Amino acid sequence: MLTKFQNYITEHHLINKGDRILVALSGGVDSTVLAELLRRCGYDIMFAHCNFHLRGKESDGDEQFVREYAERVGVKLYVKQFDTLEYVETQKVSVEMAAREMRYAWFDDVIGAGGYKLALAHHADDQIETFFINLLRGAGIKGLKAMQPRNGLYIRPLLWASREEIKQFAIENGIQWREDSTNNDTVYLRNKIRHELMPVFDSIKPEAREKILESVNHLASENQLYRELLREKLSQIETVDGVLHTIPKRHFDRPKGVNKSSTNVGKQILFEWARNFDFSFSQCESILASLDGESGKEFYSPNYQLVIEKDTIDIFPIELTDNLLTPGLSYSKQPVRTTHALSLLITDNPNIAQLDFDKLKFPLTVRHWWHGDRFHPLGLKGTKLVSDFFNDNGFTTFQKRHTQIITDAEGEIVWIVGHRIDDRFKITNKTKTIYEIKFGD
């Protein structure tokens, strides 16, 4: 087994020369055998143990076992005590999810501080169980490929070995371990699959587990190809302008007369794109169903906003202000140009505003537009709501939020930056001094 173990590490490039390996050590047979195999191969290892205090004296017994083992073999040990039930209460998650979130957060802290890779004791039977767990959750190819030998700084050197092989190695080599009584509790989905579903497959086909693992490996390869093709597809249809991500709606529409499968393809493309911004599959179904409705419908993930515009779907951060605008930025009373030959100076650059200096009240301030804002658009009589100006000129939601406005000391709008100055501050043949403001390069 030692030879197979080392060959697997080499084949999948799991450990390089000079790597320091932190072993997630529960005290069970899987993690203890992993620790022994790494130790006997001569790798630079440390142990990390989590005590979730869920099984009373049994949990404390696991911790004591790990402490004694680490001391006996002379390996440094990290131990973390968790109040799991308090986490369950405050975060409103299951016990299983609480334990998972807490241990991986702690592992990340330890490997980050120590410069380690983290070795996990997942094995072939865990792989099969994970496949069925994800299948029952309705996972796609990404979930059905289950676990991989390497994921960033996480490595799984035992993913090739069965639970029986691991246990047999422990027995033959006199390796002691702790039994977790909850492993037989079929209240947990993984245990139900392990103790009730897998024996049925074994009875149907003796090599059932081997064939399921083959399928999982095929799915992993197909997922890799799918991801590469997806990246290529998205690079062709997505436009990125700063923080704004845009794809034309036509890439998600089902052409008339085309079968329903085309909608499924569009849904999948939408999901694969939107999931990068933490939108869920169910949200993507709602988005797809809203494509033919009125433009402007909005959807939100924790940090992003998705808007269905007339011809596009736009995604951008919810918080734009801090990134794109310095609220309250003021312009001092410094005229840029003085002239008597105005016709030679007039510019059509949308990022430059040329105003009558004597009509301005300083200081000028930059801000976002507010609902109810009115101004006198250049060339028009009377006032207009800024929101109506936006709509009349086909502004998207992102453009509305991104657009900046300059006001004078009395709060009067002087310029909708990049689009229109206020008629009251325009240059005329009576202008003596031009005040010029330039935004951008």
C-alpha positions as CSV (number, residue, x, y, z in Angstrom):
1,M,0.0,0.0,0.0
2,L,2.9,2.3,0.7
3,T,4.1,2.0,-2.9
4,K,0.6,2.7,-4.3
5,F,0.3,5.7,-2.0
6,Q,3.6,7.2,-3.1
7,N,2.8,6.5,-6.8
8,Y,-0.5,8.3,-6.5
9,I,1.1,11.3,-4.9
10,T,3.7,11.4,-7.7
11,E,1.2,10.8,-10.5
12,H,-1.1,13.7,-9.4
13,H,1.8,16.0,-8.3
14,L,0.3,16.4,-4.8
15,I,3.5,17.0,-2.9
16,N,6.6,18.8,-4.1
17,K,10.0,18.9,-2.5
18,G,10.0,21.2,0.5
19,D,6.2,21.1,1.0
20,R,5.0,21.2,4.6
21,I,1.9,19.0,5.0
22,L,-0.8,19.7,7.6
23,V,-2.8,16.5,8.2
24,A,-6.4,16.8,9.3
25,L,-6.4,14.2,12.0
26,S,-9.6,13.1,13.6
27,G,-8.3,9.9,15.2
28,G,-10.4,7.7,13.0
29,V,-8.9,4.9,10.9
30,D,-8.8,6.9,7.7
31,S,-6.9,10.0,9.0
32,T,-4.6,7.9,11.2
33,V,-3.6,5.7,8.3
34,L,-3.0,8.8,6.2
35,A,-0.8,10.3,8.9
36,E,1.2,7.1,9.2
37,L,1.7,6.7,5.4
38,L,2.9,10.3,5.1
39,R,5.2,9.9,8.1
40,R,6.6,6.6,6.8
41,C,7.2,8.2,3.4
42,G,9.4,10.8,5.2
43,Y,7.3,13.9,4.5
44,D,7.4,17.0,6.7
45,I,4.1,16.8,8.5
46,M,2.1,18.4,11.3
47,F,-1.3,17.4,12.7
48,A,-4.5,19.4,13.1
49,H,-7.4,18.2,15.2
50,C,-10.9,19.7,15.7
51,N,-12.9,19.0,18.8
52,F,-16.6,19.9,18.1
53,H,-17.8,18.7,21.5
54,L,-20.8,16.9,20.0
55,R,-20.2,13.5,21.6
56,G,-19.3,14.4,25.1
57,K,-16.6,12.2,26.6
58,E,-16.1,10.5,23.2
59,S,-15.1,13.8,21.6
60,D,-12.6,14.4,24.4
61,G,-11.3,10.9,24.1
62,D,-10.6,11.5,20.4
63,E,-8.6,14.6,21.3
64,Q,-6.6,12.7,24.0
65,F,-5.9,9.9,21.5
66,V,-4.6,12.4,18.9
67,R,-2.5,14.2,21.5
68,E,-0.9,11.0,22.7
69,Y,-0.2,9.8,19.1
70,A,1.4,13.1,18.1
71,E,3.6,13.0,21.2
72,R,4.6,9.4,20.5
73,V,5.7,10.0,16.9
74,G,7.1,13.5,17.6
75,V,4.9,15.5,15.3
76,K,3.6,19.0,16.1
77,L,-0.1,19.2,16.8
78,Y,-2.7,22.0,16.5
79,V,-5.9,21.6,18.4
80,K,-9.1,23.7,18.1
81,Q,-12.1,23.7,20.4
82,F,-15.4,24.6,18.8
83,D,-18.8,25.5,20.3
84,T,-20.7,23.8,17.5
85,L,-24.2,24.1,18.9
86,E,-23.8,27.9,19.5
87,Y,-22.7,28.2,15.8
88,V,-25.7,26.2,14.7
89,E,-28.0,28.6,16.7
90,T,-26.4,31.8,15.5
91,Q,-25.8,30.9,11.9
92,K,-29.1,28.9,11.5
93,V,-27.4,25.9,9.8
94,S,-27.3,22.2,10.4
95,V,-24.8,20.5,12.7
96,E,-23.1,19.0,9.7
97,M,-22.8,22.3,7.9
98,A,-21.6,24.1,11.1
99,A,-18.8,21.6,11.6
100,R,-17.8,21.8,8.0
101,E,-17.7,25.6,7.9
102,M,-15.9,25.9,11.2
103,R,-13.2,23.3,10.5
104,Y,-12.4,24.6,7.0
105,A,-12.2,28.2,8.1
106,W,-9.8,27.1,10.8
107,F,-7.8,24.9,8.4
108,D,-7.5,27.9,6.0
109,D,-6.1,30.1,8.9
110,V,-3.6,27.5,9.9
111,I,-2.3,26.6,6.4
112,G,-2.1,30.3,5.6
113,A,-0.1,31.1,8.7
114,G,2.2,28.1,8.4
115,G,2.6,27.8,4.6
116,Y,1.2,24.3,4.6
117,K,-0.7,22.1,2.2
118,L,-3.7,20.4,3.9
119,A,-3.9,16.6,3.5
120,L,-7.4,15.2,3.9
121,A,-8.2,11.5,4.3
122,H,-11.1,11.2,1.8
123,H,-10.9,7.8,0.1
124,A,-12.7,6.0,-2.8
125,D,-15.8,5.1,-0.8
126,D,-16.1,8.7,0.3
127,Q,-15.9,9.6,-3.4
128,I,-18.8,7.3,-4.3
129,E,-20.9,8.5,-1.4
130,T,-20.3,12.1,-2.4
131,F,-21.4,11.3,-5.9
132,F,-24.7,10.0,-4.7
133,I,-25.2,12.9,-2.2
134,N,-24.7,15.4,-5.0
135,L,-26.9,13.4,-7.4
136,L,-29.8,13.5,-4.9
137,R,-29.2,17.3,-4.6
138,G,-29.7,17.7,-8.3
139,A,-26.1,18.6,-9.1
140,G,-24.8,19.1,-12.6
141,I,-21.5,17.8,-13.9
142,K,-19.5,20.0,-11.6
143,G,-21.0,18.3,-8.6
144,L,-21.1,14.8,-10.0
145,K,-17.4,14.8,-10.6
146,A,-17.2,14.7,-6.8
147,M,-13.8,15.3,-5.2
148,Q,-10.5,15.8,-6.9
149,P,-7.0,14.7,-5.7
150,R,-5.9,18.3,-5.6
151,N,-7.9,21.5,-5.0
152,G,-5.6,24.4,-4.4
153,L,-3.7,23.8,-1.2
154,Y,-6.0,20.8,-0.3
155,I,-4.7,17.4,-1.3
156,R,-6.4,13.9,-1.0
157,P,-3.6,11.3,-1.2
158,L,-6.0,8.4,-0.3
159,L,-8.7,9.0,-2.9
160,W,-7.6,5.8,-4.8
161,A,-8.0,3.5,-1.8
162,S,-11.1,1.8,-0.5
163,R,-12.3,1.9,3.1
164,E,-11.6,-1.8,3.4
165,E,-8.0,-1.4,2.1
166,I,-7.3,1.3,4.6
167,K,-8.7,-0.7,7.5
168,Q,-6.8,-3.8,6.5
169,F,-3.5,-1.8,6.3
170,A,-4.1,-0.5,9.9
171,I,-4.7,-4.0,11.2
172,E,-1.7,-5.5,9.5
173,N,0.6,-2.7,10.8
174,G,-0.8,-2.5,14.3
175,I,-2.1,1.0,13.8
176,Q,-4.6,2.0,16.5
177,W,-7.6,4.3,15.9
178,R,-10.8,5.6,17.4
179,E,-14.2,4.6,16.3
180,D,-16.9,7.3,15.9
181,S,-20.2,5.9,17.0
182,T,-22.1,8.3,14.8
183,N,-20.7,6.6,11.7
184,N,-23.4,4.0,12.1
185,D,-26.3,6.5,12.6
186,T,-28.4,6.4,9.4
187,V,-30.0,9.7,10.3
188,Y,-27.2,11.3,8.3
189,L,-27.5,11.0,4.5
190,R,-23.9,9.9,4.0
191,N,-24.4,7.0,6.4
192,K,-27.7,6.0,4.9
193,I,-26.0,5.8,1.5
194,R,-23.0,3.9,3.0
195,H,-25.0,1.3,5.0
196,E,-28.2,1.0,3.0
197,L,-27.7,2.0,-0.6
198,M,-24.2,0.7,-1.4
199,P,-24.9,-2.9,-0.2
200,V,-27.7,-3.0,-2.8
201,F,-25.3,-2.0,-5.6
202,D,-22.8,-4.6,-4.3
203,S,-25.5,-7.3,-4.5
204,I,-26.4,-6.3,-8.1
205,K,-22.9,-6.2,-9.4
206,P,-19.8,-7.3,-7.5
207,E,-17.6,-4.6,-9.2
208,A,-20.3,-1.9,-8.8
209,R,-18.0,0.4,-6.7
210,E,-15.2,0.2,-9.2
211,K,-17.5,1.0,-12.1
212,I,-19.1,4.0,-10.3
213,L,-15.6,5.3,-9.6
214,E,-14.8,5.0,-13.4
215,S,-17.9,7.0,-14.1
216,V,-16.9,9.7,-11.6
217,N,-13.4,9.9,-13.2
218,H,-15.0,10.2,-16.7
219,L,-17.2,13.0,-15.4
220,A,-14.1,14.8,-14.0
221,S,-12.5,14.7,-17.4
222,E,-15.6,15.8,-19.2
223,N,-16.1,18.6,-16.7
224,Q,-12.6,19.9,-17.5
225,L,-13.4,19.9,-21.2
226,Y,-16.7,21.6,-20.6
227,R,-15.1,24.3,-18.5
228,E,-12.6,25.1,-21.2
229,L,-15.3,25.3,-23.8
230,L,-17.5,27.4,-21.5
231,R,-14.7,29.9,-20.9
232,E,-14.2,30.2,-24.7
233,K,-17.9,30.7,-25.2
234,L,-18.2,33.4,-22.5
235,S,-15.2,35.2,-23.8
236,Q,-17.0,35.5,-27.2
237,I,-20.3,36.8,-25.9
238,E,-19.5,38.8,-22.7
239,T,-18.4,42.4,-22.7
240,V,-16.5,43.7,-19.6
241,D,-16.3,47.4,-19.1
242,G,-14.7,48.1,-15.7
243,V,-17.1,46.5,-13.2
244,L,-19.9,46.2,-15.7
245,H,-20.4,42.7,-17.2
246,T,-22.8,42.5,-20.2
247,I,-24.2,39.7,-22.5
248,P,-26.7,40.4,-25.2
249,K,-30.1,38.8,-24.5
250,R,-30.2,37.0,-27.8
251,H,-27.7,34.5,-26.5
252,F,-30.4,33.3,-24.0
253,D,-33.5,33.6,-26.2
254,R,-35.1,30.6,-27.8
255,P,-35.6,31.3,-31.5
256,K,-39.1,30.8,-32.8
257,G,-39.7,27.3,-34.1
258,V,-36.8,25.8,-32.2
259,N,-37.4,23.0,-29.7
260,K,-37.3,23.4,-25.9
261,S,-33.8,22.1,-25.6
262,S,-32.5,25.4,-26.9
263,T,-34.0,27.1,-23.8
264,N,-32.1,24.6,-21.6
265,V,-28.9,25.6,-23.3
266,G,-29.6,29.2,-22.8
267,K,-30.4,28.6,-19.2
268,Q,-27.2,26.7,-18.7
269,I,-25.1,29.5,-20.2
270,L,-26.9,32.0,-18.1
271,F,-26.3,30.0,-14.9
272,E,-22.6,29.3,-15.6
273,W,-22.1,33.0,-16.2
274,A,-24.3,34.3,-13.3
275,R,-23.0,31.8,-10.8
276,N,-19.6,33.7,-10.9
277,F,-21.5,36.5,-9.2
278,D,-23.3,34.2,-6.7
279,F,-26.7,34.0,-8.4
280,S,-28.5,30.6,-7.9
281,F,-29.9,28.3,-10.5
282,S,-33.5,29.1,-9.4
283,Q,-32.8,32.8,-9.8
284,C,-31.5,32.1,-13.3
285,E,-34.8,30.3,-14.1
286,S,-36.7,33.4,-13.0
287,I,-34.3,35.6,-15.0
288,L,-34.9,33.5,-18.1
289,A,-38.6,33.7,-17.6
290,S,-38.4,37.5,-17.4
291,L,-36.5,38.1,-20.7
292,D,-39.7,38.8,-22.7
293,G,-41.1,41.2,-20.1
294,E,-40.5,44.9,-19.6
295,S,-36.9,45.9,-19.3
296,G,-35.4,47.1,-16.0
297,K,-36.3,44.0,-13.9
298,E,-33.7,43.5,-11.2
299,F,-32.3,40.5,-9.4
300,Y,-29.8,40.5,-6.5
301,S,-27.1,38.2,-5.1
302,P,-25.3,39.1,-1.9
303,N,-22.9,41.4,-3.7
304,Y,-24.2,41.9,-7.2
305,Q,-27.2,43.3,-9.1
306,L,-28.4,41.8,-12.3
307,V,-30.6,43.9,-14.6
308,I,-32.6,42.8,-17.7
309,E,-32.2,45.7,-20.1
310,K,-33.8,46.1,-23.5
311,D,-31.2,44.2,-25.4
312,T,-28.8,43.0,-22.7
313,I,-28.4,41.4,-19.3
314,D,-26.1,43.5,-17.1
315,I,-24.3,42.5,-13.9
316,F,-22.4,44.9,-11.7
317,P,-21.6,45.3,-8.0
318,I,-24.4,46.5,-5.7
319,E,-22.0,49.0,-4.1
320,L,-20.8,51.3,-6.8
321,T,-20.4,54.6,-5.0
322,D,-17.1,54.0,-3.3
323,N,-15.5,52.6,-6.4
324,L,-16.7,55.1,-9.0
325,L,-17.3,58.4,-7.2
326,T,-15.9,60.6,-4.5
327,P,-19.0,62.2,-3.0
328,G,-18.7,65.8,-2.2
329,L,-15.7,66.4,-4.4
330,S,-15.6,70.2,-5.0
331,Y,-14.2,72.4,-7.7
332,S,-12.7,75.7,-6.7
333,K,-13.2,79.1,-8.2
334,Q,-10.4,78.9,-10.8
335,P,-11.4,79.9,-14.4
336,V,-9.7,77.8,-17.0
337,R,-9.8,80.1,-20.0
338,T,-10.6,83.8,-20.7
339,T,-11.5,84.6,-24.3
340,H,-13.2,87.0,-26.6
341,A,-13.2,84.6,-29.5
342,L,-15.6,82.0,-28.2
343,S,-16.2,80.2,-31.5
344,L,-12.6,79.0,-31.5
345,L,-12.9,77.3,-28.2
346,I,-16.1,75.4,-28.3
347,T,-15.6,71.6,-27.9
348,D,-17.8,68.6,-28.6
349,N,-15.9,66.4,-26.3
350,P,-18.6,64.8,-23.9
351,N,-16.1,64.7,-21.1
352,I,-15.6,68.5,-21.1
353,A,-18.1,71.0,-19.9
354,Q,-17.6,74.7,-20.9
355,L,-19.6,77.0,-18.7
356,D,-20.2,80.7,-18.2
357,F,-17.9,81.5,-15.3
358,D,-19.9,84.5,-14.1
359,K,-23.1,82.5,-13.8
360,L,-21.6,79.9,-11.4
361,K,-21.9,79.9,-7.6
362,F,-18.9,78.1,-6.0
363,P,-18.0,75.6,-4.8
364,L,-19.2,73.0,-7.3
365,T,-19.9,69.5,-6.0
366,V,-19.9,66.1,-7.6
367,R,-22.6,63.6,-6.6
368,H,-25.0,60.9,-7.9
369,W,-28.4,61.9,-9.1
370,W,-31.3,61.8,-6.7
371,H,-35.0,61.0,-7.4
372,G,-36.8,64.3,-8.0
373,D,-33.7,66.0,-9.5
374,R,-34.6,68.6,-12.2
375,F,-32.5,70.6,-14.6
376,H,-32.8,72.8,-17.7
377,P,-31.3,70.7,-20.5
378,L,-29.2,72.6,-23.0
379,G,-31.3,73.6,-26.0
380,L,-34.7,72.9,-24.4
381,K,-37.2,75.3,-22.8
382,G,-38.3,74.6,-19.3
383,T,-37.2,71.9,-16.8
384,K,-37.0,68.2,-17.0
385,L,-36.7,65.4,-14.5
386,V,-33.2,63.9,-14.6
387,S,-34.9,60.5,-14.5
388,D,-36.9,61.4,-17.6
389,F,-33.8,62.5,-19.3
390,F,-32.2,59.2,-18.5
391,N,-35.2,57.2,-19.8
392,D,-35.5,59.4,-23.0
393,N,-31.9,58.7,-23.8
394,G,-32.0,55.0,-23.2
395,F,-29.9,54.9,-20.0
396,T,-29.4,51.4,-18.5
397,T,-29.7,50.9,-14.7
398,F,-26.0,50.7,-14.5
399,Q,-25.5,54.0,-16.5
400,K,-28.0,55.7,-14.2
401,R,-26.1,54.6,-11.1
402,H,-22.8,55.4,-12.6
403,T,-23.6,58.8,-14.0
404,Q,-22.3,61.7,-12.0
405,I,-23.8,65.2,-11.6
406,I,-22.2,68.5,-10.8
407,T,-24.2,71.0,-8.7
408,D,-23.4,74.6,-7.7
409,A,-23.3,76.0,-4.2
410,E,-27.1,76.4,-4.2
411,G,-27.7,72.8,-5.3
412,E,-28.6,73.7,-8.9
413,I,-27.5,71.1,-11.5
414,V,-24.8,72.5,-13.7
415,W,-23.8,69.4,-15.7
416,I,-24.9,65.8,-16.1
417,V,-21.4,64.6,-16.6
418,G,-20.7,63.3,-20.1
419,H,-24.2,64.0,-21.4
420,R,-25.7,67.5,-21.0
421,I,-25.0,70.8,-19.3
422,D,-27.8,73.0,-17.9
423,D,-29.0,75.7,-20.3
424,R,-28.7,78.4,-17.6
425,F,-24.9,78.0,-17.5
426,K,-24.2,77.8,-21.2
427,I,-21.8,80.0,-23.1
428,T,-23.3,82.9,-25.0
429,N,-22.0,85.9,-27.0
430,K,-22.0,87.8,-23.7
431,T,-19.8,85.4,-21.9
432,K,-16.5,87.0,-20.8
433,T,-14.9,84.0,-19.1
434,I,-15.2,80.3,-19.8
435,Y,-15.0,77.8,-16.9
436,E,-14.0,74.4,-18.2
437,I,-14.3,71.1,-16.4
438,K,-12.8,68.0,-17.7
439,F,-13.6,64.4,-16.6
440,G,-11.4,61.4,-17.6
441,D,-8.4,61.4,-19.7
